[in-house]
Amino acid sequence: MWQYISKFLYILEDRQKALGFLTVAIFLTSILETVGIGLIGPFIALASQPTFINENRWLNWVYEFFGFTSVNQFVVAVAVVILVIFYSKTFFSFKVREYIFLFGLSHQGELQARLLDSYLRMPYSFHLKNNTAFLIQSIVNETDTFCNGTLLQLLNSLVNLVMMFALVGLLLVTDALATLVISVALFLAFALVVHFRKKLSAWGKTASVSKAEMIRIINHGLGGLKETRVIGCEPYFEKQLTHQAHYYADACSSLMSFGMVPRLLIEAMVITFILGLASVSLVTGRDTNSLVATLSVFGVVAIRLMPVATQLTSSLTKLRSSAYVVDKLHFDLKEIERFEGKLARRKRQQQQDIGQNKLVTLPFSQKVELRHVSFQYEGAKEQALNQVSLTLRKGESIAFIGKSGAGKTTLVDVILGLLPPQSGDIQVDQQSIYSDLRGWQNLIGYIPQSIFLIDDTLERNIAFGVVDEQIDLERLWQSIKAAQLSDLIERMPEGIKTRIGERGVCLSGGQRQRIGIARALYHEREILVLDEATSALDNETEQLVTEAIRSLSGEKTMIIIAHRLSTVEHCDRIYLMEQGQIIRSGSYREVVLGEEISSIS
């Protein structure tokens, strides 16, 4: 239990003070409501038997102190006081509940932003091991489950628990024996929740896992829509989704059905108790006035206690069913915390750069050096890179060629700073890039085989990640011209304001690649990394993209990975890779043509 609370408070982070304030407000509201209900019994007894004023020394003191001249005036005054207390209680209860909702839902937004920001900044190796669907599940659904199924339910449970104890205390003062009987009914309802706690937790976890699986299946089906349609495998994805939806429906229906049981049980036992108390009292000849006062208090308390007890058991049910999410979010946030200091520094620097509309980069005026760089993927038996060394001078163009699995893409990922090498170093002008990785990455423009495009305008896709107010139109048009996109813009119905569809579905492959080049140029990156940027294009389109790339030779420093050797003829130096090592380097004639000549001979 204490471990659960510790994890819960850790997830709340800096909102613990607000939680303390809220707890105090809950206690005060509960006390106010109990006092109001507690006055109903004496008021009914007073209204039905005015001589009670003379018999009770406290009522007699109040009567004389305020100078009442008649019993009726006093009864009316007591009624007004009770109404004031009730209306005050109603107002404060509303404000407390409103603050609870605001507290929970605002924290959900903060938690989602915190997770997204941290996931985006986590090491690339983290994303290699984690499916995007499960990260989306954590950001969207798990935060919702935590805030609505844990945080709000815990606060509601606290409200109802305090209220229940206060009401039971009031009943205890009114009639101890009757209170003992009604307490047994409440105990049975809560014992039911405790007995099924493991089942509730299992049902909640099943619902969460099946929901994440549904997101993953939908991503797969819609993400590869062309292949899905051509192959005709729609039934495959439909069957998978139906299977997971069945699991989800079973778990959720079990949770919802169980949630009704405590309420039905409490209602039946409370009604049985009130009718039984009245019947037994009448049979045993109990004083009618006393019975009326007692039943009045018990009746009002029962009306208030039934929803309180029902809501409490319902909240406890939801808390048990969502218990897994506290462990999951705690684990994720702890994993993130290992990198949090580094992430926080990067985030602060980026926010400063954005605020000043500038990028802080490492100085680069001479060369980039890779010194004995080695890398091995987690769980792999062999190294993906083995003692790779090379020098890239400013303004040069180099290319990596070789068969699939030779280590070209891994080497580029290491150069991009996405994968940290196990040994060796990368230096720019004699300074290690790992001394300021963000500053190094601010030098690089990355153009992959498949350009990531958002479902937005051409303008926002080129000035990717820049808010509209800060887009430099002069620089935008310069990058469009350099990437040979001017003709495309002229043909677009709304020019640079034209929406290009999800993943650039309205564009050809060559147009998407040139947008990627324009994006890198707009962000004024000194080093361009092209990872198989033309391999998926036809010959004519490839030539257009290659011309756009060649026009940048000498102006930009370029690193190119290519399968098609025609795209690297213009490079100053070619590196042939095999099994994670550079086995040959030199000019295009020395490496590529030399390979062809030796194979012929």
C-alpha positions as CSV (number, residue, x, y, z in Angstrom):
1,M,0.0,0.0,0.0
2,W,2.8,2.5,1.0
3,Q,4.7,1.5,-2.1
4,Y,1.6,2.3,-4.2
5,I,1.2,5.7,-2.6
6,S,4.9,6.4,-3.1
7,K,4.6,5.7,-6.8
8,F,1.4,7.7,-7.0
9,L,3.0,10.8,-5.4
10,Y,6.1,10.4,-7.6
11,I,3.9,10.6,-10.7
12,L,2.2,13.8,-9.3
13,E,5.6,15.4,-9.0
14,D,5.3,19.1,-8.1
15,R,1.5,19.0,-7.6
16,Q,1.7,17.4,-4.1
17,K,1.2,20.8,-2.3
18,A,-2.0,21.3,-4.2
19,L,-3.1,17.8,-3.2
20,G,-2.5,18.7,0.4
21,F,-4.7,21.8,0.1
22,L,-7.4,19.8,-1.6
23,T,-7.3,17.2,1.2
24,V,-7.9,19.9,3.9
25,A,-10.8,21.4,1.8
26,I,-12.3,17.9,1.6
27,F,-12.2,17.4,5.4
28,L,-13.8,20.9,6.0
29,T,-16.6,20.2,3.5
30,S,-17.3,16.8,5.0
31,I,-17.5,18.3,8.6
32,L,-19.9,21.0,7.4
33,E,-22.2,18.5,5.8
34,T,-22.2,16.2,8.8
35,V,-23.1,19.1,11.1
36,G,-26.0,20.0,8.8
37,I,-27.3,16.5,8.8
38,G,-26.8,16.1,12.5
39,L,-29.0,19.1,13.2
40,I,-32.0,17.5,11.4
41,G,-32.8,15.0,14.2
42,P,-32.8,17.5,17.0
43,F,-34.8,19.9,14.7
44,I,-37.5,17.3,14.1
45,A,-37.6,16.4,17.8
46,L,-37.8,20.1,18.7
47,A,-40.6,20.8,16.1
48,S,-42.6,17.8,17.4
49,Q,-42.0,18.4,21.1
50,P,-41.3,22.1,21.9
51,T,-40.7,21.4,25.6
52,F,-37.4,19.8,24.5
53,I,-36.0,23.4,24.7
54,N,-36.4,23.4,28.5
55,E,-35.0,19.9,28.9
56,N,-31.8,20.5,26.9
57,R,-29.5,22.9,28.7
58,W,-27.7,23.9,25.4
59,L,-30.9,24.7,23.6
60,N,-32.2,26.6,26.6
61,W,-28.9,28.6,26.8
62,V,-29.2,29.6,23.1
63,Y,-32.9,30.4,23.5
64,E,-32.2,32.8,26.4
65,F,-28.9,34.2,25.0
66,F,-30.5,35.4,21.7
67,G,-33.7,36.6,23.5
68,F,-36.3,34.6,21.8
69,T,-39.8,35.3,23.0
70,S,-41.6,32.3,21.5
71,V,-40.8,28.6,20.7
72,N,-42.1,29.0,17.1
73,Q,-39.5,31.8,16.5
74,F,-36.8,29.6,17.9
75,V,-37.8,26.6,15.7
76,V,-37.9,28.9,12.6
77,A,-34.4,30.3,13.5
78,V,-33.0,26.8,13.9
79,A,-34.5,25.9,10.5
80,V,-32.8,29.0,8.9
81,V,-29.5,28.0,10.5
82,I,-29.7,24.5,9.1
83,L,-30.6,25.8,5.7
84,V,-27.6,28.2,5.7
85,I,-25.3,25.4,6.7
86,F,-26.8,23.2,3.9
87,Y,-26.5,25.8,1.2
88,S,-23.0,26.7,2.4
89,K,-22.1,23.0,2.3
90,T,-23.6,22.7,-1.2
91,F,-21.6,25.6,-2.5
92,F,-18.3,24.4,-1.0
93,S,-19.0,20.9,-2.1
94,F,-19.5,22.1,-5.7
95,K,-16.2,24.2,-5.6
96,V,-14.2,21.3,-4.1
97,R,-15.6,18.9,-6.8
98,E,-14.9,21.5,-9.5
99,Y,-11.3,21.9,-8.2
100,I,-10.9,18.1,-8.1
101,F,-11.9,17.8,-11.8
102,L,-9.6,20.8,-12.8
103,F,-6.8,19.3,-10.7
104,G,-7.1,15.9,-12.3
105,L,-7.6,16.9,-15.9
106,S,-5.0,19.7,-16.0
107,H,-2.5,17.2,-14.6
108,Q,-3.4,14.8,-17.4
109,G,-2.4,17.4,-19.9
110,E,0.8,18.1,-18.1
111,L,1.6,14.4,-17.8
112,Q,0.9,13.9,-21.5
113,A,3.2,16.8,-22.5
114,R,5.9,15.5,-20.1
115,L,5.8,12.0,-21.6
116,L,5.7,13.1,-25.2
117,D,8.6,15.5,-24.6
118,S,10.6,12.9,-22.8
119,Y,9.9,10.1,-25.4
120,L,11.0,12.5,-28.2
121,R,14.2,13.1,-26.4
122,M,15.0,9.6,-25.3
123,P,17.9,7.8,-27.0
124,Y,17.3,6.4,-30.4
125,S,18.0,2.9,-29.0
126,F,15.0,3.3,-26.8
127,H,12.7,3.7,-29.9
128,L,14.4,0.7,-31.6
129,K,13.1,-1.4,-28.7
130,N,9.6,0.1,-28.2
131,N,6.6,-0.1,-30.5
132,T,5.1,3.3,-31.3
133,A,1.6,2.0,-30.6
134,F,2.6,1.3,-27.0
135,L,4.1,4.8,-26.6
136,I,0.9,6.3,-28.0
137,Q,-1.0,4.1,-25.5
138,S,1.0,5.5,-22.6
139,I,0.7,9.1,-23.7
140,V,-3.0,9.1,-24.6
141,N,-4.8,6.2,-22.8
142,E,-2.6,5.5,-19.8
143,T,-2.5,9.1,-18.7
144,D,-6.3,9.2,-19.1
145,T,-6.6,6.0,-17.0
146,F,-4.3,7.5,-14.4
147,C,-6.1,10.8,-14.1
148,N,-9.6,9.5,-14.4
149,G,-9.2,6.0,-13.0
150,T,-6.7,6.7,-10.3
151,L,-6.2,10.4,-9.4
152,L,-9.8,11.5,-9.6
153,Q,-11.0,8.2,-8.1
154,L,-8.6,8.5,-5.2
155,L,-9.7,12.1,-4.5
156,N,-13.4,11.0,-4.8
157,S,-12.6,8.1,-2.5
158,L,-11.1,10.5,0.0
159,V,-14.2,12.7,-0.2
160,N,-16.6,9.8,0.3
161,L,-14.4,8.0,2.9
162,V,-14.3,11.2,5.1
163,M,-18.0,11.7,4.6
164,M,-18.8,8.1,5.4
165,F,-16.8,8.1,8.7
166,A,-18.4,11.4,9.6
167,L,-21.9,10.0,8.9
168,V,-21.3,6.8,10.8
169,G,-19.9,8.8,13.7
170,L,-23.2,10.8,13.7
171,L,-25.2,7.6,13.7
172,L,-23.1,6.3,16.5
173,V,-24.0,9.3,18.6
174,T,-27.6,8.9,17.7
175,D,-28.0,5.1,18.3
176,A,-24.9,2.9,18.8
177,L,-26.6,-0.5,18.4
178,A,-28.3,0.5,15.1
179,T,-25.0,1.9,13.9
180,L,-23.3,-1.4,14.5
181,V,-25.9,-3.2,12.4
182,I,-25.6,-0.7,9.4
183,S,-21.8,-0.9,9.7
184,V,-22.0,-4.7,9.0
185,A,-23.8,-4.0,5.8
186,L,-21.1,-1.5,4.7
187,F,-18.4,-3.9,5.7
188,L,-19.8,-6.7,3.5
189,A,-19.8,-4.4,0.5
190,F,-16.2,-3.4,0.9
191,A,-15.1,-6.9,1.7
192,L,-16.5,-7.9,-1.7
193,V,-14.2,-5.4,-3.4
194,V,-11.2,-6.5,-1.4
195,H,-11.9,-10.2,-2.1
196,F,-12.0,-9.5,-5.9
197,R,-9.1,-7.1,-5.9
198,K,-6.8,-9.4,-8.0
199,K,-9.5,-10.0,-10.5
200,L,-10.2,-6.3,-10.8
201,S,-6.5,-5.6,-11.4
202,A,-6.2,-8.4,-14.0
203,W,-9.4,-7.1,-15.9
204,G,-8.0,-3.6,-16.0
205,K,-4.6,-4.7,-17.3
206,T,-6.3,-6.9,-19.9
207,A,-8.3,-4.0,-21.1
208,S,-5.2,-1.8,-21.4
209,V,-3.1,-4.3,-23.3
210,S,-5.9,-5.2,-25.7
211,K,-6.4,-1.5,-26.4
212,A,-2.8,-0.9,-27.1
213,E,-2.8,-4.0,-29.4
214,M,-5.8,-2.5,-31.3
215,I,-3.9,0.7,-31.9
216,R,-0.9,-1.3,-33.2
217,I,-3.1,-3.3,-35.5
218,I,-4.9,-0.2,-36.9
219,N,-1.5,1.4,-37.4
220,H,-0.3,-1.6,-39.4
221,G,-3.5,-1.8,-41.5
222,L,-3.8,1.9,-42.4
223,G,-0.1,2.5,-42.4
224,G,0.4,0.1,-45.4
225,L,-2.9,0.8,-47.1
226,K,-1.6,0.3,-50.6
227,E,0.0,-3.1,-49.8
228,T,-3.1,-4.1,-47.7
229,R,-5.4,-3.3,-50.6
230,V,-3.3,-4.9,-53.4
231,I,-2.6,-8.1,-51.4
232,G,-6.2,-8.2,-50.2
233,C,-5.3,-8.9,-46.6
234,E,-8.0,-6.6,-45.1
235,P,-9.7,-9.7,-43.4
236,Y,-6.4,-10.5,-41.7
237,F,-6.3,-7.1,-39.9
238,E,-10.0,-7.2,-39.3
239,K,-9.7,-10.6,-37.7
240,Q,-6.8,-9.4,-35.5
241,L,-8.8,-6.3,-34.4
242,T,-11.9,-8.3,-33.7
243,H,-9.9,-10.8,-31.5
244,Q,-8.4,-7.9,-29.4
245,A,-11.8,-6.1,-29.3
246,H,-13.3,-9.4,-27.8
247,Y,-10.7,-9.4,-25.0
248,Y,-11.4,-5.7,-24.4
249,A,-15.1,-6.2,-24.3
250,D,-14.9,-9.2,-21.9
251,A,-12.6,-7.3,-19.5
252,C,-14.6,-4.0,-19.5
253,S,-18.0,-5.8,-19.2
254,S,-16.7,-7.7,-16.2
255,L,-15.5,-4.5,-14.6
256,M,-18.8,-2.6,-15.3
257,S,-20.9,-5.5,-14.0
258,F,-18.9,-5.9,-10.8
259,G,-19.2,-2.2,-10.2
260,M,-23.0,-2.5,-9.8
261,V,-22.9,-5.2,-7.2
262,P,-21.8,-3.1,-4.1
263,R,-24.5,-0.5,-4.9
264,L,-27.3,-3.0,-5.1
265,L,-26.1,-4.8,-2.0
266,I,-25.9,-1.6,0.1
267,E,-29.3,-0.3,-1.1
268,A,-31.0,-3.6,-0.2
269,M,-29.3,-3.8,3.3
270,V,-29.9,-0.2,4.2
271,I,-33.6,-0.4,3.3
272,T,-33.9,-3.7,5.2
273,F,-32.2,-2.1,8.2
274,I,-34.5,1.0,8.4
275,L,-37.6,-1.0,8.0
276,G,-36.4,-3.6,10.5
277,L,-35.4,-0.9,13.0
278,A,-38.9,0.7,12.8
279,S,-40.7,-2.7,13.1
280,V,-38.6,-3.9,16.1
281,S,-39.0,-0.6,17.9
282,L,-42.8,-0.6,17.5
283,V,-43.0,-4.2,18.6
284,T,-40.8,-3.6,21.7
285,G,-42.9,-0.5,22.6
286,R,-40.1,2.1,22.1
287,D,-41.0,5.8,22.7
288,T,-42.6,7.1,19.4
289,N,-41.0,10.6,19.6
290,S,-37.6,9.1,20.2
291,L,-38.1,6.7,17.3
292,V,-39.2,9.5,15.0
293,A,-36.1,11.6,15.8
294,T,-33.8,8.5,15.4
295,L,-35.5,7.4,12.1
296,S,-35.3,11.0,10.8
297,V,-31.5,11.1,11.4
298,F,-31.1,7.5,10.0
299,G,-33.4,8.3,7.1
300,V,-31.5,11.4,6.0
301,V,-28.1,9.7,6.7
302,A,-29.2,6.7,4.7
303,I,-30.2,8.9,1.8
304,R,-26.8,10.5,1.9
305,L,-24.9,7.4,2.9
306,M,-26.1,5.1,0.1
307,P,-24.6,7.2,-2.8
308,V,-21.5,7.9,-0.7
309,A,-20.9,4.2,0.0
310,T,-21.8,3.3,-3.6
311,Q,-19.4,5.9,-5.0
312,L,-16.7,4.8,-2.6
313,T,-17.0,1.1,-3.6
314,S,-17.2,2.2,-7.3
315,S,-14.0,4.3,-6.9
316,L,-12.2,1.5,-5.1
317,T,-13.2,-0.9,-7.9
318,K,-11.8,1.6,-10.5
319,L,-8.7,2.1,-8.4
320,R,-8.0,-1.6,-8.3
321,S,-8.7,-2.0,-12.0
322,S,-6.3,0.9,-12.9
323,A,-3.6,-0.1,-10.3
324,Y,-1.4,-1.4,-13.1
325,V,-1.1,2.0,-14.7
326,V,0.6,3.5,-11.6
327,D,3.3,0.8,-11.9
328,K,3.6,1.4,-15.7
329,L,3.9,5.2,-15.6
330,H,6.2,5.0,-12.5
331,F,8.5,2.6,-14.4
332,D,8.4,4.8,-17.6
333,L,9.1,8.0,-15.7
334,K,11.9,6.4,-13.7
335,E,13.5,5.2,-17.0
336,I,13.2,8.8,-18.3
337,E,14.6,10.2,-15.1
338,R,17.9,8.5,-15.9
339,F,18.3,10.9,-18.8
340,E,16.3,13.7,-17.2
341,G,19.2,16.0,-16.3
342,K,20.7,15.8,-19.8
343,L,17.2,16.1,-21.3
344,A,16.4,19.1,-19.1
345,R,19.6,20.9,-20.2
346,R,18.9,20.2,-23.9
347,K,15.3,21.4,-23.5
348,R,16.3,24.6,-21.7
349,Q,18.8,25.3,-24.5
350,Q,16.3,24.6,-27.2
351,Q,13.7,26.9,-25.6
352,Q,16.3,29.7,-25.4
353,D,17.3,29.1,-29.0
354,I,13.6,29.2,-30.1
355,G,12.9,32.3,-28.1
356,Q,15.9,34.1,-29.7
357,N,15.1,32.6,-33.1
358,K,18.6,31.1,-33.5
359,L,20.5,27.8,-33.4
360,V,23.6,27.3,-31.3
361,T,26.0,25.0,-33.3
362,L,29.4,23.5,-32.8
363,P,32.1,25.5,-34.6
364,F,32.8,23.9,-38.0
365,S,35.3,25.5,-40.3
366,Q,37.8,22.7,-41.1
367,K,36.8,19.0,-40.8
368,V,34.9,16.2,-39.1
369,E,36.9,13.1,-38.0
370,L,35.7,9.6,-37.0
371,R,38.3,8.0,-34.8
372,H,38.2,4.2,-34.4
373,V,34.4,4.2,-34.0
374,S,32.8,0.8,-33.0
375,F,29.2,0.0,-32.3
376,Q,27.3,-3.2,-31.4
377,Y,23.5,-3.5,-31.1
378,E,22.2,-4.8,-27.8
379,G,21.8,-8.6,-28.0
380,A,23.9,-8.9,-31.3
381,K,26.8,-11.3,-31.5
382,E,28.9,-9.3,-33.8
383,Q,29.8,-5.6,-34.1
384,A,27.8,-3.5,-36.6
385,L,30.8,-1.1,-36.9
386,N,34.4,-2.1,-36.2
387,Q,37.1,0.5,-35.8
388,V,35.8,2.9,-38.5
389,S,38.0,6.0,-39.1
390,L,37.7,8.7,-41.7
391,T,38.1,12.4,-42.3
392,L,35.5,14.7,-43.9
393,R,36.6,18.2,-44.8
394,K,34.3,21.2,-45.0
395,G,32.7,21.5,-48.4
396,E,33.5,17.9,-49.4
397,S,31.0,15.2,-50.5
398,I,31.6,11.6,-49.5
399,A,29.6,8.5,-50.1
400,F,29.2,5.1,-48.4
401,I,28.5,2.1,-50.7
402,G,28.3,-1.6,-50.1
403,K,25.9,-4.5,-49.8
404,S,22.9,-4.5,-47.4
405,G,24.0,-5.2,-43.9
406,A,27.5,-3.7,-44.5
407,G,26.9,-1.1,-41.7
408,K,26.2,2.0,-43.8
409,T,23.0,3.0,-42.1
410,T,24.4,2.2,-38.7
411,L,27.4,4.4,-39.4
412,V,25.1,7.3,-40.5
413,D,23.0,6.8,-37.3
414,V,26.2,7.1,-35.2
415,I,27.2,10.2,-37.2
416,L,23.8,11.7,-36.6
417,G,24.3,11.2,-32.9
418,L,21.4,8.8,-32.6
419,L,23.4,5.8,-31.6
420,P,26.3,6.4,-29.1
421,P,29.4,4.2,-30.1
422,Q,30.8,1.7,-27.5
423,S,34.3,3.0,-28.3
424,G,35.9,5.7,-30.4
425,D,34.9,9.3,-30.9
426,I,33.6,11.8,-33.5
427,Q,35.2,15.2,-33.5
428,V,34.4,18.4,-35.4
429,D,37.3,20.9,-35.5
430,Q,39.1,18.9,-32.7
431,Q,36.0,19.0,-30.4
432,S,34.1,15.9,-29.5
433,I,30.5,16.0,-30.7
434,Y,29.4,14.4,-27.4
435,S,30.4,17.5,-25.5
436,D,27.4,19.2,-27.1
437,L,25.4,16.7,-29.1
438,R,22.6,19.2,-29.7
439,G,25.1,21.7,-31.1
440,W,26.4,19.0,-33.4
441,Q,22.9,17.9,-34.6
442,N,22.1,21.6,-35.3
443,L,24.7,21.4,-38.0
444,I,23.1,18.4,-39.8
445,G,20.2,18.2,-42.3
446,Y,18.9,14.6,-42.7
447,I,17.3,13.4,-45.9
448,P,16.1,9.8,-45.6
449,Q,14.8,7.5,-48.3
450,S,11.2,8.1,-47.1
451,I,10.7,11.8,-46.2
452,F,8.4,12.3,-43.2
453,L,5.7,14.8,-44.2
454,I,2.9,16.1,-42.1
455,D,-0.7,16.5,-43.3
456,D,-0.3,20.3,-43.7
457,T,0.9,22.9,-46.2
458,L,4.0,22.9,-48.2
459,E,5.2,25.9,-46.3
460,R,4.9,24.2,-42.9
461,N,6.5,21.0,-44.3
462,I,9.6,22.9,-45.5
463,A,9.8,25.1,-42.4
464,F,9.2,22.0,-40.3
465,G,8.9,22.6,-36.5
466,V,8.9,26.4,-36.9
467,V,5.8,28.4,-35.8
468,D,4.1,30.5,-38.5
469,E,5.1,33.8,-37.0
470,Q,8.8,32.9,-37.1
471,I,8.9,31.5,-40.7
472,D,11.5,33.4,-42.8
473,L,9.8,33.8,-46.2
474,E,13.0,34.9,-47.9
475,R,14.9,31.9,-46.7
476,L,11.9,29.7,-47.5
477,W,11.9,30.8,-51.2
478,Q,15.7,30.4,-51.4
479,S,15.5,26.8,-50.2
480,I,12.6,26.1,-52.6
481,K,14.7,27.4,-55.6
482,A,17.8,25.5,-54.5
483,A,15.8,22.3,-54.2
484,Q,14.3,22.9,-57.7
485,L,10.7,23.1,-56.4
486,S,9.7,26.4,-58.0
487,D,7.8,24.7,-60.9
488,L,5.9,22.5,-58.4
489,I,4.9,25.6,-56.3
490,E,3.7,27.4,-59.5
491,R,1.4,24.5,-60.4
492,M,-0.1,24.2,-56.9
493,P,-3.6,25.8,-56.6
494,E,-2.7,27.7,-53.4
495,G,1.1,27.9,-53.9
496,I,3.1,27.2,-50.7
497,K,-0.2,27.2,-48.7
498,T,-1.4,24.1,-50.5
499,R,-2.0,21.1,-48.3
500,I,-0.2,18.0,-49.4
501,G,-2.1,15.2,-47.7
502,E,-1.1,12.6,-45.1
503,R,2.6,11.6,-45.7
504,G,2.6,13.7,-48.9
505,V,0.1,11.4,-50.7
506,C,-0.6,14.1,-53.3
507,L,3.1,14.3,-54.3
508,S,5.4,12.1,-56.4
509,G,8.4,10.4,-54.8
510,G,10.8,12.9,-56.4
511,Q,8.8,15.9,-55.1
512,R,8.8,14.5,-51.6
513,Q,12.6,14.0,-51.7
514,R,13.1,17.6,-53.0
515,I,10.9,18.9,-50.1
516,G,13.2,17.0,-47.8
517,I,16.2,18.8,-49.4
518,A,14.4,22.1,-49.2
519,R,13.7,21.5,-45.5
520,A,17.4,20.8,-44.7
521,L,18.3,24.0,-46.7
522,Y,15.7,26.1,-44.9
523,H,17.1,25.2,-41.6
524,E,20.6,26.2,-42.9
525,R,22.3,23.0,-42.0
526,E,26.0,22.9,-42.9
527,I,26.2,19.1,-43.3
528,L,23.6,17.2,-45.4
529,V,23.2,13.5,-44.8
530,L,21.3,11.7,-47.6
531,D,20.4,8.1,-46.6
532,E,19.3,6.2,-49.8
533,A,17.6,9.5,-50.8
534,T,17.1,8.4,-54.5
535,S,16.9,4.6,-54.2
536,A,13.1,4.4,-54.4
537,L,12.8,6.8,-57.5
538,D,12.6,6.0,-61.2
539,N,15.6,7.0,-63.4
540,E,14.1,10.3,-64.6
541,T,13.0,11.4,-61.2
542,E,16.3,10.3,-59.7
543,Q,18.2,12.5,-62.2
544,L,16.2,15.5,-61.1
545,V,16.9,14.9,-57.4
546,T,20.6,14.1,-58.2
547,E,20.9,17.5,-60.1
548,A,19.4,19.2,-57.0
549,I,22.0,17.5,-54.9
550,R,24.9,18.2,-57.2
551,S,24.0,21.9,-57.3
552,L,24.9,22.0,-53.6
553,S,28.4,20.5,-54.1
554,G,31.0,22.8,-52.6
555,E,28.4,24.8,-50.8
556,K,27.4,22.1,-48.4
557,T,29.3,19.3,-46.8
558,M,27.5,16.0,-47.8
559,I,27.4,12.4,-46.6
560,I,25.6,10.1,-49.0
561,I,24.5,6.5,-48.7
562,A,23.6,5.0,-52.1
563,H,22.8,1.7,-53.8
564,R,22.7,3.3,-57.2
565,L,26.3,4.2,-58.0
566,S,25.3,6.8,-60.6
567,T,24.2,9.1,-57.8
568,V,27.7,9.3,-56.2
569,E,29.8,10.0,-59.3
570,H,30.2,13.6,-58.2
571,C,31.5,12.8,-54.7
572,D,35.0,13.7,-53.7
573,R,35.6,10.3,-52.0
574,I,33.9,6.9,-51.9
575,Y,34.0,4.5,-49.0
576,L,33.3,0.8,-49.7
577,M,32.0,-1.0,-46.6
578,E,31.8,-4.6,-45.7
579,Q,30.9,-6.3,-42.4
580,G,31.1,-3.0,-40.5
581,Q,34.5,-1.9,-41.8
582,I,35.8,0.3,-44.6
583,I,37.7,-2.0,-46.9
584,R,38.4,0.5,-49.7
585,S,38.3,4.3,-50.1
586,G,39.2,6.8,-52.9
587,S,37.7,8.5,-55.9
588,Y,34.8,7.1,-57.9
589,R,37.2,5.8,-60.5
590,E,39.4,4.1,-57.9
591,V,36.7,2.5,-55.9
592,V,33.7,1.9,-58.2
593,L,35.3,1.5,-61.6
594,G,38.3,-0.3,-60.0
595,E,35.8,-2.9,-58.5
596,E,34.2,-3.4,-61.9
597,I,37.5,-3.8,-63.7
598,S,38.8,-6.3,-61.1
599,S,35.6,-8.3,-61.3
600,I,35.9,-8.5,-65.1
601,S,39.5,-9.6,-65.0
